[in-house]
Amino acid sequence: MATSPGAIGSRSIVSPSPTLRSIVKRCLEFPIERPAYSELERWQAAIDARPAFAVAIGAKPSVLTPAA
């Protein structure tokens, strides 16, 4: 992850699925003691900054679909 935003280890991925991104977010927010994962936390911060991710996790309403 240190070399590019879409790399995990030596394998490069185009874009992790929204499901994987939301699972990583939830796991990083668990109130448990764990070692620091600075590169994973940096990656998650970059994902959190994306407006589409906020819509995907329900933190922000979509402008494309009317609210029910």
C-alpha positions as CSV (number, residue, x, y, z in Angstrom):
1,M,0.0,0.0,0.0
2,A,2.9,2.3,0.5
3,T,3.7,2.5,-3.3
4,S,0.2,3.2,-4.7
5,P,-3.3,3.8,-3.5
6,G,-4.6,0.6,-5.0
7,A,-1.8,-1.8,-4.0
8,I,-2.0,-4.4,-1.2
9,G,1.4,-5.9,-0.7
10,S,3.0,-6.7,-4.1
11,R,-0.4,-7.2,-5.8
12,S,-2.0,-4.3,-7.4
13,I,-5.8,-4.0,-7.5
14,V,-7.9,-1.6,-9.5
15,S,-10.4,-0.6,-6.9
16,P,-11.5,-2.6,-3.8
17,S,-15.2,-3.2,-3.7
18,P,-17.4,-0.8,-1.6
19,T,-18.1,-3.8,0.6
20,L,-14.4,-4.3,1.4
21,R,-14.0,-0.6,1.9
22,S,-16.8,-0.5,4.4
23,I,-15.6,-3.6,6.3
24,V,-12.1,-2.1,6.6
25,K,-13.7,1.1,8.0
26,R,-15.7,-0.8,10.6
27,C,-12.8,-2.9,11.6
28,L,-10.5,0.2,12.1
29,E,-13.2,1.8,14.3
30,F,-13.6,-1.2,16.7
31,P,-12.8,0.0,20.2
32,I,-10.0,-2.6,20.8
33,E,-6.3,-2.5,21.4
34,R,-4.4,-3.2,18.2
35,P,-1.1,-2.2,16.6
36,A,-1.0,0.8,14.4
37,Y,-1.6,0.2,10.7
38,S,-0.5,3.5,9.4
39,E,-0.7,2.7,5.7
40,L,-4.1,1.1,6.0
41,E,-5.3,4.1,8.1
42,R,-3.9,6.4,5.4
43,W,-5.7,4.4,2.7
44,Q,-9.0,4.5,4.7
45,A,-8.7,8.3,5.2
46,A,-8.3,8.7,1.4
47,I,-11.4,6.5,0.9
48,D,-13.4,8.5,3.5
49,A,-12.6,11.7,1.6
50,R,-14.5,10.4,-1.4
51,P,-18.1,11.8,-1.6
52,A,-19.3,8.6,-3.3
53,F,-18.1,6.5,-0.4
54,A,-20.1,8.6,2.0
55,V,-23.2,7.8,-0.1
56,A,-22.3,4.1,-0.3
57,I,-22.1,3.8,3.5
58,G,-25.3,5.9,4.0
59,A,-23.5,8.8,5.7
60,K,-24.8,11.2,3.0
61,P,-27.9,11.0,0.7
62,S,-27.4,10.4,-3.0
63,V,-28.2,13.3,-5.2
64,L,-29.1,10.9,-8.0
65,T,-32.1,9.2,-6.3
66,P,-34.9,11.0,-4.5
67,A,-35.3,10.3,-0.8
68,A,-38.2,8.0,0.1
